[in-house]
Amino acid sequence: MKKQNEIAAINEQHWEKMVQEGCGFTLPWLNLNRNLIQKYINGQLEPVPEPLIDIYPADILQNIQGKDVLCLASGGGQQSVIFGLLGAKVTVADISEGQLKGDQKAAAHYGYKVSTLKTDMRDLSPLKDNYFDLIYQAPSMAYIPDVHEVYSEVARILRKGGLYRVNFSNPATEFVDCEDWDEKGYRITRPYTERIRQTNSRGDIVIEFKHYLSNIFNGLIKSGLIIQQVAAKSTLLRKKHRCNARLPLDWLRLDYICYDTFVSLLYIVVFMAYLIIHLRDHQAEHWQK
């Protein structure tokens, strides 16, 4: 495993602090059950309740039982719960030991097994090549300076026919926080060309990076990924419990679904972005087994 650099060390400390403070992203989901998740997959929940509204698109959860799933930079005992309850073989990789303890706590609560790996998302060297059927990455790309480093690792460990789902913040609102609300709107006060922020509006010591769409898309292409479809929709997020801050009612989110070496679908939703990557060769027969 590579030696941790300064950026990773600072952001690790930030997330350990978030765990201690009980930030919403660090609280395990302990009130779910498989029947409820299955109804979500089948489109039988309207409106979709929290926290399932954060797990999308729902169709990536179909036929997941027995699959090897990696929750990448997605510790906290949240996303891993969904896959664990559906019978997947779950591994969680996260830079924060406190976050990984959340995944262990959730697994013990529900009675499924989970493997955890403390590592920087840019260094997945302990994981085998061509191993995972699905890699699910929650909002976390802002904590690394170069998306290519993650793409290359994902491409290495993802099986042919596997899916990669990842979130990106819209670069236009990357550094706009809940505290930027002025009772009329959320003010953009930083230049679009500013790529690095070393403290957020709460004064937390954290290093965040803006990723331009050109880097996101060209990075996929350079990794052998091809964008096949683009779709857009809008939704509202109301999660005042997260990090004890008021969240905006309507942010722009960029959501992507891609194939391993070939991008399958891109959604533009609200505030974040998800991306799923899938290998075009043998796609259908692999995922539908």
C-alpha positions as CSV (number, residue, x, y, z in Angstrom):
1,M,0.0,0.0,0.0
2,K,1.2,3.5,-0.9
3,K,2.3,5.9,1.8
4,Q,-0.4,8.4,2.7
5,N,0.2,11.9,1.5
6,E,-0.6,15.2,3.2
7,I,-3.9,15.7,1.5
8,A,-5.1,12.3,2.6
9,A,-3.9,12.8,6.1
10,I,-5.7,16.1,6.5
11,N,-9.0,14.7,5.1
12,E,-8.7,11.6,7.2
13,Q,-8.5,13.8,10.3
14,H,-11.5,15.8,9.1
15,W,-13.7,12.7,8.7
16,E,-12.6,11.3,12.1
17,K,-13.8,14.7,13.5
18,M,-17.1,14.3,11.6
19,V,-17.5,10.8,13.2
20,Q,-17.0,12.3,16.6
21,E,-19.5,15.1,16.0
22,G,-22.1,12.7,14.7
23,C,-22.4,14.2,11.2
24,G,-25.3,12.7,9.2
25,F,-23.0,11.0,6.8
26,T,-21.4,9.0,9.6
27,L,-24.5,7.6,11.2
28,P,-25.3,3.9,10.3
29,W,-28.7,3.2,8.8
30,L,-30.1,0.8,11.4
31,N,-33.9,0.9,10.6
32,L,-34.1,-0.7,7.1
33,N,-35.2,-4.1,6.0
34,R,-34.9,-6.2,2.9
35,N,-38.7,-6.0,2.1
36,L,-38.6,-2.2,2.1
37,I,-35.5,-2.2,-0.2
38,Q,-37.2,-4.7,-2.5
39,K,-40.2,-2.4,-2.8
40,Y,-37.9,0.4,-3.8
41,I,-36.3,-1.7,-6.4
42,N,-39.7,-2.6,-7.8
43,G,-40.8,1.0,-8.0
44,Q,-43.5,0.5,-5.3
45,L,-42.5,3.4,-3.0
46,E,-43.9,6.8,-3.7
47,P,-42.6,9.0,-2.4
48,V,-39.3,7.3,-1.8
49,P,-38.4,7.6,1.9
50,E,-35.0,8.5,3.3
51,P,-32.5,7.1,3.2
52,L,-33.4,5.1,0.1
53,I,-33.8,8.3,-1.9
54,D,-30.0,8.5,-1.8
55,I,-29.4,5.1,-3.4
56,Y,-30.1,5.5,-7.1
57,P,-30.7,4.4,-9.7
58,A,-32.7,1.6,-8.1
59,D,-32.0,-0.9,-11.0
60,I,-28.4,-1.3,-10.0
61,L,-29.7,-3.2,-6.9
62,Q,-31.4,-5.8,-9.1
63,N,-29.9,-9.3,-9.0
64,I,-27.3,-8.2,-6.5
65,Q,-27.4,-11.3,-4.3
66,G,-24.1,-13.1,-4.2
67,K,-22.3,-10.4,-6.2
68,D,-19.0,-8.9,-5.0
69,V,-19.7,-5.2,-4.1
70,L,-17.2,-2.6,-3.1
71,C,-18.5,0.6,-1.4
72,L,-15.6,2.9,-2.3
73,A,-14.9,5.9,-0.1
74,S,-18.4,5.2,1.3
75,G,-17.9,4.2,4.9
76,G,-20.3,5.1,7.7
77,G,-22.6,2.0,7.7
78,Q,-25.0,3.5,5.1
79,Q,-24.6,2.3,1.5
80,S,-23.2,-1.0,2.6
81,V,-26.4,-1.8,4.5
82,I,-28.4,-1.8,1.3
83,F,-26.1,-4.3,-0.4
84,G,-25.6,-6.4,2.8
85,L,-29.4,-6.8,3.3
86,L,-29.8,-7.8,-0.3
87,G,-27.3,-10.6,0.1
88,A,-24.2,-9.2,-1.7
89,K,-20.7,-9.9,-0.6
90,V,-19.7,-6.4,0.6
91,T,-16.3,-4.8,1.0
92,V,-16.0,-1.2,2.2
93,A,-12.9,0.9,1.5
94,D,-12.6,4.2,3.3
95,I,-9.9,6.5,4.7
96,S,-11.6,6.9,8.1
97,E,-11.4,4.1,10.7
98,G,-14.3,5.7,12.4
99,Q,-16.4,5.4,9.3
100,L,-15.5,1.8,8.8
101,K,-16.6,1.1,12.4
102,G,-20.0,2.3,11.3
103,D,-20.1,-0.4,8.6
104,Q,-19.0,-3.0,11.1
105,K,-21.7,-1.9,13.5
106,A,-24.4,-2.0,10.9
107,A,-23.3,-5.5,9.8
108,A,-23.4,-6.8,13.4
109,H,-26.8,-5.2,13.8
110,Y,-28.4,-6.9,10.8
111,G,-26.3,-10.1,10.9
112,Y,-24.5,-10.0,7.5
113,K,-20.8,-10.1,6.9
114,V,-18.7,-7.2,5.7
115,S,-15.0,-6.7,4.9
116,T,-13.4,-3.4,5.6
117,L,-10.3,-1.8,4.2
118,K,-8.7,1.4,5.5
119,T,-7.1,3.1,2.6
120,D,-7.1,6.2,0.3
121,M,-9.5,5.8,-2.6
122,R,-6.5,6.3,-4.9
123,D,-4.7,3.3,-3.6
124,L,-6.7,0.0,-3.9
125,S,-3.6,-2.1,-4.2
126,P,-4.7,-4.6,-1.5
127,L,-7.7,-5.5,-3.7
128,K,-7.5,-8.1,-6.5
129,D,-7.7,-7.4,-10.2
130,N,-11.0,-8.1,-12.0
131,Y,-12.8,-8.9,-8.7
132,F,-15.9,-6.7,-8.1
133,D,-19.2,-6.9,-9.9
134,L,-20.3,-3.5,-8.6
135,I,-18.3,-0.5,-7.2
136,Y,-20.5,2.0,-5.5
137,Q,-19.0,5.4,-4.7
138,A,-20.9,7.9,-2.7
139,P,-20.0,11.7,-2.8
140,S,-16.2,11.7,-2.1
141,M,-14.4,12.7,-5.3
142,A,-14.0,16.2,-4.0
143,Y,-11.3,15.0,-1.5
144,I,-8.8,14.0,-4.2
145,P,-7.0,16.2,-6.8
146,D,-7.1,14.0,-9.8
147,V,-10.0,11.7,-10.8
148,H,-7.7,9.7,-13.1
149,E,-6.0,8.1,-10.1
150,V,-9.4,6.7,-9.0
151,Y,-10.5,5.7,-12.5
152,S,-7.4,3.6,-13.1
153,E,-7.8,1.7,-9.9
154,V,-11.5,1.1,-10.5
155,A,-10.8,-0.2,-14.0
156,R,-8.3,-2.6,-12.6
157,I,-10.4,-4.2,-9.9
158,L,-13.8,-4.2,-11.8
159,R,-14.8,-7.4,-13.5
160,K,-15.9,-7.5,-17.1
161,G,-19.6,-6.7,-17.1
162,G,-19.2,-4.9,-13.7
163,L,-20.8,-1.6,-12.8
164,Y,-19.2,1.5,-11.3
165,R,-21.5,4.2,-9.8
166,V,-19.8,7.4,-8.6
167,N,-20.9,10.9,-7.5
168,F,-19.5,14.2,-8.6
169,S,-20.5,17.7,-7.4
170,N,-21.4,20.1,-10.1
171,P,-18.3,22.3,-10.5
172,A,-20.5,25.4,-10.7
173,T,-21.7,24.9,-7.1
174,E,-18.8,22.8,-5.7
175,F,-17.8,25.3,-3.0
176,V,-21.3,26.6,-2.2
177,D,-22.3,25.5,1.3
178,C,-25.5,25.5,3.4
179,E,-24.1,28.5,5.3
180,D,-24.0,30.5,2.1
181,W,-27.8,31.0,2.3
182,D,-28.6,34.7,2.7
183,E,-32.4,34.3,3.1
184,K,-32.8,34.9,-0.7
185,G,-30.5,32.4,-2.3
186,Y,-27.2,30.6,-2.1
187,R,-24.5,33.0,-3.1
188,I,-21.6,31.9,-5.3
189,T,-18.6,33.9,-3.9
190,R,-15.6,32.0,-5.3
191,P,-14.3,32.2,-8.9
192,Y,-15.2,29.2,-11.1
193,T,-11.4,28.9,-11.9
194,E,-10.7,28.3,-8.2
195,R,-10.1,24.5,-7.9
196,I,-8.9,24.1,-4.3
197,R,-10.4,25.0,-1.0
198,Q,-8.6,24.2,2.2
199,T,-11.3,25.2,4.8
200,N,-15.0,25.1,4.3
201,S,-17.5,27.7,5.4
202,R,-17.7,26.1,8.9
203,G,-14.0,26.6,9.3
204,D,-13.2,22.9,9.2
205,I,-9.7,22.0,8.2
206,V,-10.3,20.0,5.0
207,I,-8.9,20.0,1.5
208,E,-11.5,19.9,-1.3
209,F,-11.1,19.9,-5.1
210,K,-13.3,21.1,-7.9
211,H,-13.4,18.7,-10.9
212,Y,-14.4,20.3,-14.1
213,L,-16.7,18.4,-16.5
214,S,-13.8,18.3,-19.0
215,N,-11.7,16.3,-16.5
216,I,-14.6,14.1,-15.5
217,F,-15.5,13.2,-19.0
218,N,-12.1,13.1,-20.6
219,G,-10.8,11.1,-17.7
220,L,-13.4,8.5,-18.4
221,I,-12.5,8.5,-22.1
222,K,-8.8,8.2,-21.4
223,S,-9.5,5.3,-19.1
224,G,-11.2,3.6,-22.0
225,L,-14.7,4.7,-21.1
226,I,-17.3,5.7,-23.7
227,I,-20.4,7.8,-22.8
228,Q,-23.4,6.2,-24.4
229,Q,-26.4,8.1,-23.1
230,V,-27.2,11.3,-21.2
231,A,-30.5,12.0,-19.3
232,A,-31.5,14.8,-17.0
233,K,-34.0,15.1,-14.2
234,S,-34.5,17.3,-11.2
235,T,-35.4,16.4,-7.6
236,L,-35.5,18.0,-4.2
237,L,-33.3,17.1,-1.3
238,R,-34.3,18.1,2.2
239,K,-31.8,16.7,4.7
240,K,-31.5,19.2,7.5
241,H,-30.1,16.6,9.8
242,R,-26.8,16.2,7.8
243,C,-23.9,17.9,9.5
244,N,-26.4,20.0,11.5
245,A,-26.8,22.5,8.7
246,R,-29.7,23.7,6.5
247,L,-29.4,22.3,3.0
248,P,-30.6,24.0,-0.1
249,L,-33.9,23.0,-1.6
250,D,-32.6,22.6,-5.2
251,W,-29.0,22.0,-6.2
252,L,-27.7,20.7,-9.4
253,R,-26.4,17.1,-9.3
254,L,-24.5,15.3,-12.0
255,D,-25.2,11.6,-12.0
256,Y,-23.4,9.1,-14.1
257,I,-23.7,5.4,-14.9
258,C,-20.8,3.9,-16.7
259,Y,-19.5,0.5,-17.9
260,D,-16.0,-0.8,-17.1
261,T,-14.2,0.7,-20.1
262,F,-17.6,1.9,-21.5
263,V,-19.9,4.5,-20.0
264,S,-23.6,3.4,-20.0
265,L,-25.6,6.3,-18.8
266,L,-25.3,9.8,-17.4
267,Y,-28.0,11.4,-15.3
268,I,-28.0,15.1,-14.4
269,V,-29.9,15.2,-11.1
270,V,-29.6,17.5,-8.1
271,F,-26.3,18.6,-6.5
272,M,-24.1,15.5,-6.8
273,A,-23.3,13.1,-9.6
274,Y,-23.3,9.4,-9.8
275,L,-21.5,7.4,-12.4
276,I,-21.8,3.7,-13.2
277,I,-19.2,2.0,-15.3
278,H,-19.8,-1.3,-17.0
279,L,-17.8,-3.4,-19.5
280,R,-19.7,-3.6,-22.8
281,D,-18.4,-7.0,-23.6
282,H,-20.6,-9.8,-22.1
283,Q,-22.6,-7.1,-20.3
284,A,-26.1,-8.8,-20.3
285,E,-25.1,-12.4,-19.6
286,H,-22.8,-11.4,-16.7
287,W,-25.2,-9.1,-14.8
288,Q,-28.3,-11.2,-15.3
289,K,-26.8,-14.4,-14.0
